[in-house]
Amino acid sequence: MSRRPGLSVRLRLTLSYAGFLAVAGALLLAVVWGFLLRYVPDNAQGLLGVSPNRYLLVRTFFPAAAVAMAFLLVFGLVGGWLLAGRMLAPLTRITAATRTAGNGSLSHRIRMEGRQDEFRELADAFDTMLEQLESHVAEQQRFAANASHELRTPLTISRTLLDVARRDPTRDRDELLERLRVVNTRAIGLTEALLLLGRSDRGNFARESVDLSLVAEEAAETLLPLAEQRGITLDVTGGATRTTASAELLLRMVTNLVQNAVVHNLPAGGSVTVHTEAQGDASVLRVENTGHPLPPELVPTLTEPFQRGTERARTDEHAGVGLGLAIVHSVVRAHDGTLDLVPLPAGGLLVTVRLPGMP
């Protein structure tokens, strides 16, 4: 936005200092002059025939007062300019850092030394903001790169299948259509997951009273055929647990957790337990599953987009698109909750979600 040029803050502070000093000096001189005139008569005769009177005081006092006022004004201007420059030096560094960040360099930090004051609080807050922005931008860039790669894969496969069908008209049409359906289904699922992830990140959704136990039962009922197909026992326990949230997003969150627990499980004979309970002012959801042991260093990366727990899941028809736990993390964060992932010693994972309970 264009603005008309004006006086700098340093110049305004300088004029303020000089003006205040001049006014204070003028008041002091006025007080002194008032007291002098109060006790000096208009005409007085001394022993030698000469004594102070108002006329003589005016002739001698006013020139000295004018010199003193001029000195105070010059001293106020010079001293105010130097003091204002020294006091505003931190603000100059903050402004330079802001311009640097505005040009796209988010790695720059002010790191202002010295004792704590208003300018250093502002500099520290600005450094913290830059650090968060740099982390967020890096995450978004990594996410965009991964998303473009994941979307390119099904589109490339579809183009390859169509090219093969065009070069070989005798190829089985039903097989081609089935493979195209599978590839397009994966692309649609990835697109929907990306849209849901962006929606939960923005936090633009309506909130209502939701019973977390009913959401868990609905998700378990939906995924029960998949669990039975794999020979996995799926249990839902716990009582009513109410929270204020988006029912649609919570259902997707719990569904992703249960599906992840079923897919990343033992080949047969495994189990998944979904438990809900109220703990004080929090609503708690726990999803525990058996499975292969997970390396501790892998667990913190599972909530990042396009991270998959095992290579085995990559070839599975229910492996998803690598956004399951990323969506869970985003939904939990959008509802001001916490998400904890703990690998179990015997194998498998314990996921704990804590959401604010009903007041």
C-alpha atoms as a printed R data frame, in Angstrom:
    type eleno elety resid chain resno       x       y       z
1   ATOM     1    CA   MET     A     1   0.000   0.000   0.000
2   ATOM     2    CA   SER     A     2   1.420   3.375  -1.020
3   ATOM     3    CA   ARG     A     3   1.667   6.053   1.656
4   ATOM     4    CA   ARG     A     4   2.663   9.691   1.629
5   ATOM     5    CA   PRO     A     5   6.182  10.308   2.939
6   ATOM     6    CA   GLY     A     6   6.386  11.497   6.535
7   ATOM     7    CA   LEU     A     7   8.864  12.194   9.279
8   ATOM     8    CA   SER     A     8  10.902   9.273  10.537
9   ATOM     9    CA   VAL     A     9  10.413   7.973  14.059
10  ATOM    10    CA   ARG     A    10  13.950   9.024  14.934
11  ATOM    11    CA   LEU     A    11  13.319  12.606  13.813
12  ATOM    12    CA   ARG     A    12  10.000  12.754  15.643
13  ATOM    13    CA   LEU     A    13  11.633  11.477  18.835
14  ATOM    14    CA   THR     A    14  14.417  14.032  18.409
15  ATOM    15    CA   LEU     A    15  11.948  16.892  18.013
16  ATOM    16    CA   SER     A    16  10.008  15.590  20.997
17  ATOM    17    CA   TYR     A    17  13.133  15.470  23.175
18  ATOM    18    CA   ALA     A    18  14.256  18.945  22.061
19  ATOM    19    CA   GLY     A    19  10.772  20.410  22.442
20  ATOM    20    CA   PHE     A    20  10.362  18.956  25.916
21  ATOM    21    CA   LEU     A    21  13.785  20.247  26.980
22  ATOM    22    CA   ALA     A    22  13.039  23.711  25.566
23  ATOM    23    CA   VAL     A    23   9.660  23.901  27.291
24  ATOM    24    CA   ALA     A    24  11.187  22.732  30.580
25  ATOM    25    CA   GLY     A    25  13.942  25.359  30.263
26  ATOM    26    CA   ALA     A    26  11.457  28.099  29.423
27  ATOM    27    CA   LEU     A    27   9.325  27.208  32.440
28  ATOM    28    CA   LEU     A    28  12.371  27.248  34.674
29  ATOM    29    CA   LEU     A    29  13.441  30.652  33.400
30  ATOM    30    CA   ALA     A    30   9.891  31.947  33.773
31  ATOM    31    CA   VAL     A    31   9.771  30.804  37.380
32  ATOM    32    CA   VAL     A    32  13.146  32.391  38.144
33  ATOM    33    CA   TRP     A    33  12.155  35.605  36.394
34  ATOM    34    CA   GLY     A    34   8.881  35.744  38.258
35  ATOM    35    CA   PHE     A    35  10.563  35.402  41.624
36  ATOM    36    CA   LEU     A    36  13.179  38.038  40.749
37  ATOM    37    CA   LEU     A    37  10.610  40.585  39.632
38  ATOM    38    CA   ARG     A    38   8.553  39.931  42.687
39  ATOM    39    CA   TYR     A    39  11.231  41.276  45.048
40  ATOM    40    CA   VAL     A    40  12.892  43.931  42.872
41  ATOM    41    CA   PRO     A    41  11.291  47.438  42.862
42  ATOM    42    CA   ASP     A    42  10.927  49.554  39.770
43  ATOM    43    CA   ASN     A    43  13.323  52.269  41.106
44  ATOM    44    CA   ALA     A    44  15.684  51.906  44.040
45  ATOM    45    CA   GLN     A    45  18.639  53.903  45.368
46  ATOM    46    CA   GLY     A    46  21.601  52.200  46.968
47  ATOM    47    CA   LEU     A    47  24.514  53.584  48.968
48  ATOM    48    CA   LEU     A    48  26.333  54.581  45.799
49  ATOM    49    CA   GLY     A    49  23.259  55.801  44.045
50  ATOM    50    CA   VAL     A    50  22.997  52.665  41.847
51  ATOM    51    CA   SER     A    51  20.942  49.605  42.715
52  ATOM    52    CA   PRO     A    52  19.263  46.762  40.765
53  ATOM    53    CA   ASN     A    53  15.873  47.517  39.322
54  ATOM    54    CA   ARG     A    54  13.553  45.841  36.863
55  ATOM    55    CA   TYR     A    55  14.888  47.752  33.922
56  ATOM    56    CA   LEU     A    56  18.460  46.676  34.572
57  ATOM    57    CA   LEU     A    57  17.426  43.092  35.214
58  ATOM    58    CA   VAL     A    58  15.546  42.977  31.921
59  ATOM    59    CA   ARG     A    59  18.549  44.393  30.058
60  ATOM    60    CA   THR     A    60  20.939  41.844  31.594
61  ATOM    61    CA   PHE     A    61  18.699  38.770  32.080
62  ATOM    62    CA   PHE     A    62  16.960  38.468  28.720
63  ATOM    63    CA   PRO     A    63  20.130  38.132  26.559
64  ATOM    64    CA   ALA     A    64  21.520  35.482  28.918
65  ATOM    65    CA   ALA     A    65  18.149  33.694  28.918
66  ATOM    66    CA   ALA     A    66  18.029  33.749  25.110
67  ATOM    67    CA   VAL     A    67  21.520  32.229  24.904
68  ATOM    68    CA   ALA     A    68  20.562  29.562  27.437
69  ATOM    69    CA   MET     A    69  17.384  28.695  25.504
70  ATOM    70    CA   ALA     A    70  19.313  28.447  22.230
71  ATOM    71    CA   PHE     A    71  21.854  26.166  23.913
72  ATOM    72    CA   LEU     A    72  19.073  23.990  25.345
73  ATOM    73    CA   LEU     A    73  17.429  23.709  21.923
74  ATOM    74    CA   VAL     A    74  20.661  22.729  20.152
75  ATOM    75    CA   PHE     A    75  21.597  20.367  22.960
76  ATOM    76    CA   GLY     A    76  18.134  18.783  22.835
77  ATOM    77    CA   LEU     A    77  18.291  18.301  19.058
78  ATOM    78    CA   VAL     A    78  21.780  16.780  19.023
79  ATOM    79    CA   GLY     A    79  21.302  14.714  22.165
80  ATOM    80    CA   GLY     A    80  17.822  13.603  21.124
81  ATOM    81    CA   TRP     A    81  19.085  12.525  17.705
82  ATOM    82    CA   LEU     A    82  21.865  10.433  19.242
83  ATOM    83    CA   LEU     A    83  19.668   8.934  21.955
84  ATOM    84    CA   ALA     A    84  16.862   8.130  19.516
85  ATOM    85    CA   GLY     A    85  19.319   6.459  17.139
86  ATOM    86    CA   ARG     A    86  20.741   4.345  19.943
87  ATOM    87    CA   MET     A    87  17.329   3.346  21.252
88  ATOM    88    CA   LEU     A    88  15.955   2.547  17.781
89  ATOM    89    CA   ALA     A    89  18.985   0.502  16.675
90  ATOM    90    CA   PRO     A    90  17.273  -2.825  17.605
91  ATOM    91    CA   LEU     A    91  14.224  -1.793  15.591
92  ATOM    92    CA   THR     A    92  16.473  -1.226  12.579
93  ATOM    93    CA   ARG     A    93  17.757  -4.810  12.868
94  ATOM    94    CA   ILE     A    94  14.213  -6.134  13.157
95  ATOM    95    CA   THR     A    95  13.160  -4.146  10.071
96  ATOM    96    CA   ALA     A    96  16.121  -5.493   8.093
97  ATOM    97    CA   ALA     A    97  15.234  -9.048   9.126
98  ATOM    98    CA   THR     A    98  11.627  -8.458   8.094
99  ATOM    99    CA   ARG     A    99  12.712  -7.305   4.635
100 ATOM   100    CA   THR     A   100  14.985 -10.336   4.327
101 ATOM   101    CA   ALA     A   101  12.122 -12.655   5.257
102 ATOM   102    CA   GLY     A   102   9.831 -10.809   2.842
103 ATOM   103    CA   ASN     A   103  12.282 -11.581   0.033
104 ATOM   104    CA   GLY     A   104  11.901 -15.304   0.741
105 ATOM   105    CA   SER     A   105  14.833 -15.994   3.078
106 ATOM   106    CA   LEU     A   106  13.253 -17.577   6.154
107 ATOM   107    CA   SER     A   107  16.521 -18.947   7.549
108 ATOM   108    CA   HIS     A   108  17.687 -15.527   8.794
109 ATOM   109    CA   ARG     A   109  17.458 -14.914  12.555
110 ATOM   110    CA   ILE     A   110  17.924 -11.702  14.545
111 ATOM   111    CA   ARG     A   111  19.321 -13.321  17.714
112 ATOM   112    CA   MET     A   112  19.475 -10.023  19.589
113 ATOM   113    CA   GLU     A   113  21.825  -9.949  22.554
114 ATOM   114    CA   GLY     A   114  21.465  -8.066  25.809
115 ATOM   115    CA   ARG     A   115  18.998  -7.954  28.643
116 ATOM   116    CA   GLN     A   116  15.282  -8.459  28.197
117 ATOM   117    CA   ASP     A   117  13.248  -5.450  27.103
118 ATOM   118    CA   GLU     A   118  10.430  -4.672  24.676
119 ATOM   119    CA   PHE     A   119  12.646  -4.726  21.585
120 ATOM   120    CA   ARG     A   120  14.275  -8.022  22.549
121 ATOM   121    CA   GLU     A   121  10.867  -9.556  23.256
122 ATOM   122    CA   LEU     A   122   9.789  -8.467  19.781
123 ATOM   123    CA   ALA     A   123  12.994  -9.866  18.242
124 ATOM   124    CA   ASP     A   124  12.593 -13.199  20.051
125 ATOM   125    CA   ALA     A   125   8.944 -13.443  18.979
126 ATOM   126    CA   PHE     A   126   9.957 -12.648  15.391
127 ATOM   127    CA   ASP     A   127  12.671 -15.346  15.467
128 ATOM   128    CA   THR     A   128  10.143 -17.866  16.776
129 ATOM   129    CA   MET     A   129   7.688 -16.905  14.037
130 ATOM   130    CA   LEU     A   130  10.376 -17.282  11.362
131 ATOM   131    CA   GLU     A   131  11.335 -20.690  12.712
132 ATOM   132    CA   GLN     A   132   7.734 -21.884  12.598
133 ATOM   133    CA   LEU     A   133   7.222 -20.434   9.122
134 ATOM   134    CA   GLU     A   134  10.393 -22.063   7.825
135 ATOM   135    CA   SER     A   135   9.327 -25.415   9.266
136 ATOM   136    CA   HIS     A   136   5.806 -25.043   7.849
137 ATOM   137    CA   VAL     A   137   7.038 -24.033   4.392
138 ATOM   138    CA   ALA     A   138   9.524 -26.905   4.327
139 ATOM   139    CA   GLU     A   139   6.754 -29.296   5.328
140 ATOM   140    CA   GLN     A   140   4.444 -27.937   2.649
141 ATOM   141    CA   GLN     A   141   7.154 -28.185  -0.009
142 ATOM   142    CA   ARG     A   142   7.921 -31.751   0.987
143 ATOM   143    CA   PHE     A   143   4.206 -32.543   1.005
144 ATOM   144    CA   ALA     A   144   3.688 -30.994  -2.444
145 ATOM   145    CA   ALA     A   145   6.636 -32.936  -3.856
146 ATOM   146    CA   ASN     A   146   5.348 -36.201  -2.384
147 ATOM   147    CA   ALA     A   147   1.784 -35.494  -3.520
148 ATOM   148    CA   SER     A   148   2.864 -34.755  -7.082
149 ATOM   149    CA   HIS     A   149   4.925 -37.944  -7.112
150 ATOM   150    CA   GLU     A   150   2.069 -40.045  -5.727
151 ATOM   151    CA   LEU     A   151  -0.431 -38.554  -8.186
152 ATOM   152    CA   ARG     A   152   1.948 -39.009 -11.107
153 ATOM   153    CA   THR     A   153   2.250 -42.748 -10.467
154 ATOM   154    CA   PRO     A   154  -1.396 -43.794 -11.169
155 ATOM   155    CA   LEU     A   155  -1.632 -41.372 -14.085
156 ATOM   156    CA   THR     A   156   1.536 -42.814 -15.620
157 ATOM   157    CA   ILE     A   157   0.220 -46.358 -15.144
158 ATOM   158    CA   SER     A   158  -3.082 -45.422 -16.783
159 ATOM   159    CA   ARG     A   159  -1.290 -43.907 -19.783
160 ATOM   160    CA   THR     A   160   0.922 -46.983 -20.092
161 ATOM   161    CA   LEU     A   161  -2.070 -49.309 -20.018
162 ATOM   162    CA   LEU     A   162  -3.837 -47.263 -22.675
163 ATOM   163    CA   ASP     A   163  -0.727 -47.212 -24.874
164 ATOM   164    CA   VAL     A   164  -0.393 -50.985 -24.557
165 ATOM   165    CA   ALA     A   165  -4.064 -51.475 -25.456
166 ATOM   166    CA   ARG     A   166  -3.707 -49.228 -28.494
167 ATOM   167    CA   ARG     A   167  -0.654 -51.112 -29.766
168 ATOM   168    CA   ASP     A   168  -2.176 -54.520 -29.020
169 ATOM   169    CA   PRO     A   169  -5.893 -54.577 -30.002
170 ATOM   170    CA   THR     A   170  -6.078 -58.313 -29.169
171 ATOM   171    CA   ARG     A   171  -5.328 -57.718 -25.487
172 ATOM   172    CA   ASP     A   172  -8.008 -58.835 -23.013
173 ATOM   173    CA   ARG     A   173 -10.344 -55.851 -22.631
174 ATOM   174    CA   ASP     A   174 -11.784 -56.987 -19.269
175 ATOM   175    CA   GLU     A   175  -8.317 -57.254 -17.731
176 ATOM   176    CA   LEU     A   176  -7.423 -53.789 -19.020
177 ATOM   177    CA   LEU     A   177 -10.625 -52.254 -17.628
178 ATOM   178    CA   GLU     A   178 -10.082 -53.895 -14.241
179 ATOM   179    CA   ARG     A   179  -6.530 -52.617 -13.985
180 ATOM   180    CA   LEU     A   180  -7.640 -49.124 -15.029
181 ATOM   181    CA   ARG     A   181 -10.407 -49.237 -12.414
182 ATOM   182    CA   VAL     A   182  -7.935 -50.150  -9.664
183 ATOM   183    CA   VAL     A   183  -5.515 -47.404 -10.710
184 ATOM   184    CA   ASN     A   184  -8.239 -44.761 -10.990
185 ATOM   185    CA   THR     A   185  -9.696 -45.807  -7.623
186 ATOM   186    CA   ARG     A   186  -6.314 -45.243  -6.040
187 ATOM   187    CA   ALA     A   187  -5.984 -41.832  -7.705
188 ATOM   188    CA   ILE     A   188  -9.472 -40.802  -6.532
189 ATOM   189    CA   GLY     A   189  -8.711 -41.998  -3.000
190 ATOM   190    CA   LEU     A   190  -5.479 -40.012  -2.963
191 ATOM   191    CA   THR     A   191  -7.232 -36.870  -4.209
192 ATOM   192    CA   GLU     A   192  -9.990 -37.175  -1.610
193 ATOM   193    CA   ALA     A   193  -7.399 -37.741   1.122
194 ATOM   194    CA   LEU     A   194  -5.475 -34.632   0.046
195 ATOM   195    CA   LEU     A   195  -8.666 -32.563   0.089
196 ATOM   196    CA   LEU     A   196  -9.608 -33.873   3.535
197 ATOM   197    CA   LEU     A   197  -6.114 -33.184   4.833
198 ATOM   198    CA   GLY     A   198  -6.257 -29.605   3.572
199 ATOM   199    CA   ARG     A   199  -9.708 -29.102   5.066
200 ATOM   200    CA   SER     A   200  -8.667 -30.315   8.506
201 ATOM   201    CA   ASP     A   201  -5.485 -28.211   8.377
202 ATOM   202    CA   ARG     A   202  -7.528 -25.075   7.702
203 ATOM   203    CA   GLY     A   203  -9.944 -25.875  10.539
204 ATOM   204    CA   ASN     A   204 -13.000 -24.606   8.629
205 ATOM   205    CA   PHE     A   205 -15.585 -27.104   9.868
206 ATOM   206    CA   ALA     A   206 -18.652 -27.002  12.083
207 ATOM   207    CA   ARG     A   207 -18.466 -28.467  15.585
208 ATOM   208    CA   GLU     A   208 -21.167 -30.377  17.406
209 ATOM   209    CA   SER     A   209 -21.547 -32.747  20.336
210 ATOM   210    CA   VAL     A   210 -20.217 -36.171  19.290
211 ATOM   211    CA   ASP     A   211 -20.131 -39.465  21.184
212 ATOM   212    CA   LEU     A   212 -16.712 -40.911  20.477
213 ATOM   213    CA   SER     A   213 -17.849 -44.439  21.408
214 ATOM   214    CA   LEU     A   214 -20.559 -44.398  18.715
215 ATOM   215    CA   VAL     A   215 -18.023 -43.193  16.161
216 ATOM   216    CA   ALA     A   216 -15.700 -46.049  17.139
217 ATOM   217    CA   GLU     A   217 -18.523 -48.593  16.775
218 ATOM   218    CA   GLU     A   218 -19.454 -47.247  13.325
219 ATOM   219    CA   ALA     A   219 -15.849 -47.404  12.126
220 ATOM   220    CA   ALA     A   220 -15.422 -50.932  13.504
221 ATOM   221    CA   GLU     A   221 -18.635 -52.098  11.868
222 ATOM   222    CA   THR     A   222 -17.462 -50.730   8.510
223 ATOM   223    CA   LEU     A   223 -14.092 -52.495   8.730
224 ATOM   224    CA   LEU     A   224 -15.325 -55.734  10.301
225 ATOM   225    CA   PRO     A   225 -15.475 -57.584   6.927
226 ATOM   226    CA   LEU     A   226 -11.843 -56.657   6.243
227 ATOM   227    CA   ALA     A   227 -10.832 -57.881   9.700
228 ATOM   228    CA   GLU     A   228 -12.726 -61.165   9.279
229 ATOM   229    CA   GLN     A   229 -11.169 -61.671   5.853
230 ATOM   230    CA   ARG     A   230  -7.724 -61.419   7.439
231 ATOM   231    CA   GLY     A   231  -8.609 -63.534  10.469
232 ATOM   232    CA   ILE     A   232  -8.205 -60.625  12.900
233 ATOM   233    CA   THR     A   233 -10.358 -60.115  15.985
234 ATOM   234    CA   LEU     A   234 -11.830 -56.611  16.223
235 ATOM   235    CA   ASP     A   235 -13.236 -55.512  19.588
236 ATOM   236    CA   VAL     A   236 -14.766 -52.189  20.715
237 ATOM   237    CA   THR     A   237 -14.901 -51.485  24.446
238 ATOM   238    CA   GLY     A   238 -15.583 -48.552  26.749
239 ATOM   239    CA   GLY     A   239 -18.495 -46.288  27.481
240 ATOM   240    CA   ALA     A   240 -19.989 -43.071  26.202
241 ATOM   241    CA   THR     A   241 -17.367 -40.377  25.657
242 ATOM   242    CA   ARG     A   242 -18.598 -37.036  24.397
243 ATOM   243    CA   THR     A   243 -16.598 -34.256  22.806
244 ATOM   244    CA   THR     A   244 -17.239 -31.173  20.686
245 ATOM   245    CA   ALA     A   245 -15.975 -31.883  17.185
246 ATOM   246    CA   SER     A   246 -16.818 -32.549  13.556
247 ATOM   247    CA   ALA     A   247 -18.543 -35.928  13.385
248 ATOM   248    CA   GLU     A   248 -17.368 -36.470   9.791
249 ATOM   249    CA   LEU     A   249 -13.723 -35.773  10.574
250 ATOM   250    CA   LEU     A   250 -13.778 -37.894  13.728
251 ATOM   251    CA   LEU     A   251 -15.267 -40.791  11.782
252 ATOM   252    CA   ARG     A   252 -12.508 -40.526   9.184
253 ATOM   253    CA   MET     A   253  -9.907 -40.310  11.964
254 ATOM   254    CA   VAL     A   254 -11.137 -43.428  13.764
255 ATOM   255    CA   THR     A   255 -11.636 -45.299  10.475
256 ATOM   256    CA   ASN     A   256  -8.056 -44.568   9.449
257 ATOM   257    CA   LEU     A   257  -6.750 -45.731  12.820
258 ATOM   258    CA   VAL     A   258  -8.718 -48.987  12.748
259 ATOM   259    CA   GLN     A   259  -7.875 -49.679   9.108
260 ATOM   260    CA   ASN     A   260  -4.215 -49.036   9.804
261 ATOM   261    CA   ALA     A   261  -4.387 -51.411  12.789
262 ATOM   262    CA   VAL     A   262  -5.999 -54.133  10.676
263 ATOM   263    CA   VAL     A   263  -3.694 -53.795   7.671
264 ATOM   264    CA   HIS     A   264  -0.473 -53.607   9.709
265 ATOM   265    CA   ASN     A   265  -1.200 -56.729  11.725
266 ATOM   266    CA   LEU     A   266  -0.255 -60.386  11.837
267 ATOM   267    CA   PRO     A   267  -1.126 -62.527   8.794
268 ATOM   268    CA   ALA     A   268  -3.702 -64.382  10.899
269 ATOM   269    CA   GLY     A   269  -4.777 -64.613  14.508
270 ATOM   270    CA   GLY     A   270  -4.081 -60.976  15.314
271 ATOM   271    CA   SER     A   271  -6.310 -58.597  17.226
272 ATOM   272    CA   VAL     A   272  -7.380 -54.951  17.256
273 ATOM   273    CA   THR     A   273  -8.911 -53.317  20.332
274 ATOM   274    CA   VAL     A   274 -10.677 -49.962  20.208
275 ATOM   275    CA   HIS     A   275 -11.382 -48.408  23.614
276 ATOM   276    CA   THR     A   276 -13.056 -45.125  24.559
277 ATOM   277    CA   GLU     A   277 -13.284 -43.512  27.977
278 ATOM   278    CA   ALA     A   278 -13.552 -40.153  29.696
279 ATOM   279    CA   GLN     A   279 -10.584 -39.064  31.787
280 ATOM   280    CA   GLY     A   280 -11.296 -35.886  33.716
281 ATOM   281    CA   ASP     A   281 -11.934 -33.150  31.181
282 ATOM   282    CA   ALA     A   282 -10.591 -35.198  28.249
283 ATOM   283    CA   SER     A   283 -12.121 -37.774  25.910
284 ATOM   284    CA   VAL     A   284  -9.707 -40.615  25.207
285 ATOM   285    CA   LEU     A   285  -9.609 -43.071  22.298
286 ATOM   286    CA   ARG     A   286  -7.135 -45.978  22.261
287 ATOM   287    CA   VAL     A   287  -6.489 -48.251  19.305
288 ATOM   288    CA   GLU     A   288  -4.168 -51.174  20.033
289 ATOM   289    CA   ASN     A   289  -3.149 -53.854  17.565
290 ATOM   290    CA   THR     A   290  -0.839 -56.803  17.392
291 ATOM   291    CA   GLY     A   291   1.706 -56.996  14.622
292 ATOM   292    CA   HIS     A   292   5.369 -57.022  13.781
293 ATOM   293    CA   PRO     A   293   7.769 -55.078  16.044
294 ATOM   294    CA   LEU     A   294   8.331 -51.504  14.945
295 ATOM   295    CA   PRO     A   295  11.717 -49.787  15.226
296 ATOM   296    CA   PRO     A   296  11.407 -46.911  17.746
297 ATOM   297    CA   GLU     A   297  13.020 -44.475  15.310
298 ATOM   298    CA   LEU     A   298  10.294 -45.222  12.723
299 ATOM   299    CA   VAL     A   299   7.352 -44.316  14.965
300 ATOM   300    CA   PRO     A   300   7.789 -40.480  14.952
301 ATOM   301    CA   THR     A   301   7.751 -40.473  11.132
302 ATOM   302    CA   LEU     A   302   4.463 -42.373  10.781
303 ATOM   303    CA   THR     A   303   2.358 -39.209  11.019
304 ATOM   304    CA   GLU     A   304   4.220 -37.571   8.135
305 ATOM   305    CA   PRO     A   305   2.459 -37.627   4.750
306 ATOM   306    CA   PHE     A   306   3.169 -40.615   2.492
307 ATOM   307    CA   GLN     A   307   4.965 -42.605   5.184
308 ATOM   308    CA   ARG     A   308   4.133 -46.311   5.382
309 ATOM   309    CA   GLY     A   309   5.030 -48.589   8.231
310 ATOM   310    CA   THR     A   310   6.261 -51.635   6.329
311 ATOM   311    CA   GLU     A   311   7.210 -52.555   2.807
312 ATOM   312    CA   ARG     A   312   4.709 -55.400   3.003
313 ATOM   313    CA   ALA     A   313   1.860 -52.933   3.088
314 ATOM   314    CA   ARG     A   314   2.936 -51.287  -0.159
315 ATOM   315    CA   THR     A   315   1.712 -54.188  -2.253
316 ATOM   316    CA   ASP     A   316  -1.442 -54.747  -0.214
317 ATOM   317    CA   GLU     A   317  -4.768 -53.835  -1.794
318 ATOM   318    CA   HIS     A   318  -5.770 -51.968   1.364
319 ATOM   319    CA   ALA     A   319  -2.457 -50.197   1.855
320 ATOM   320    CA   GLY     A   320  -3.991 -46.778   1.186
321 ATOM   321    CA   VAL     A   321  -2.015 -43.817  -0.056
322 ATOM   322    CA   GLY     A   322   0.251 -43.135   2.903
323 ATOM   323    CA   LEU     A   323  -1.942 -40.367   4.332
324 ATOM   324    CA   GLY     A   324  -3.856 -42.312   6.994
325 ATOM   325    CA   LEU     A   325  -1.935 -41.276  10.093
326 ATOM   326    CA   ALA     A   326  -1.154 -37.871   8.577
327 ATOM   327    CA   ILE     A   327  -4.905 -37.224   8.357
328 ATOM   328    CA   VAL     A   328  -5.351 -38.538  11.910
329 ATOM   329    CA   HIS     A   329  -2.674 -36.169  13.167
330 ATOM   330    CA   SER     A   330  -4.193 -33.246  11.283
331 ATOM   331    CA   VAL     A   331  -7.715 -33.945  12.589
332 ATOM   332    CA   VAL     A   332  -6.479 -34.310  16.182
333 ATOM   333    CA   ARG     A   333  -4.502 -31.070  15.927
334 ATOM   334    CA   ALA     A   334  -7.489 -29.227  14.422
335 ATOM   335    CA   HIS     A   335  -9.575 -30.296  17.450
336 ATOM   336    CA   ASP     A   336  -6.926 -29.119  19.954
337 ATOM   337    CA   GLY     A   337  -6.094 -32.688  20.945
338 ATOM   338    CA   THR     A   338  -2.972 -34.800  21.308
339 ATOM   339    CA   LEU     A   339  -1.815 -37.943  19.498
340 ATOM   340    CA   ASP     A   340   0.594 -40.486  21.022
341 ATOM   341    CA   LEU     A   341   2.064 -43.491  19.205
342 ATOM   342    CA   VAL     A   342   3.830 -46.125  21.306
343 ATOM   343    CA   PRO     A   343   5.335 -49.320  19.832
344 ATOM   344    CA   LEU     A   344   4.504 -52.395  21.883
345 ATOM   345    CA   PRO     A   345   7.382 -54.657  23.011
346 ATOM   346    CA   ALA     A   346   5.714 -57.783  21.590
347 ATOM   347    CA   GLY     A   347   4.899 -56.053  18.314
348 ATOM   348    CA   GLY     A   348   2.166 -53.781  17.103
349 ATOM   349    CA   LEU     A   349   1.244 -50.236  18.022
350 ATOM   350    CA   LEU     A   350  -0.757 -48.416  20.694
351 ATOM   351    CA   VAL     A   351  -2.327 -45.167  19.469
352 ATOM   352    CA   THR     A   352  -3.853 -42.812  22.052
353 ATOM   353    CA   VAL     A   353  -5.971 -39.804  21.048
354 ATOM   354    CA   ARG     A   354  -6.976 -37.242  23.668
355 ATOM   355    CA   LEU     A   355  -9.619 -34.678  22.764
356 ATOM   356    CA   PRO     A   356 -11.222 -31.961  24.904
357 ATOM   357    CA   GLY     A   357 -14.276 -33.344  26.642
358 ATOM   358    CA   MET     A   358 -17.669 -31.752  27.010
359 ATOM   359    CA   PRO     A   359 -17.778 -28.964  29.637
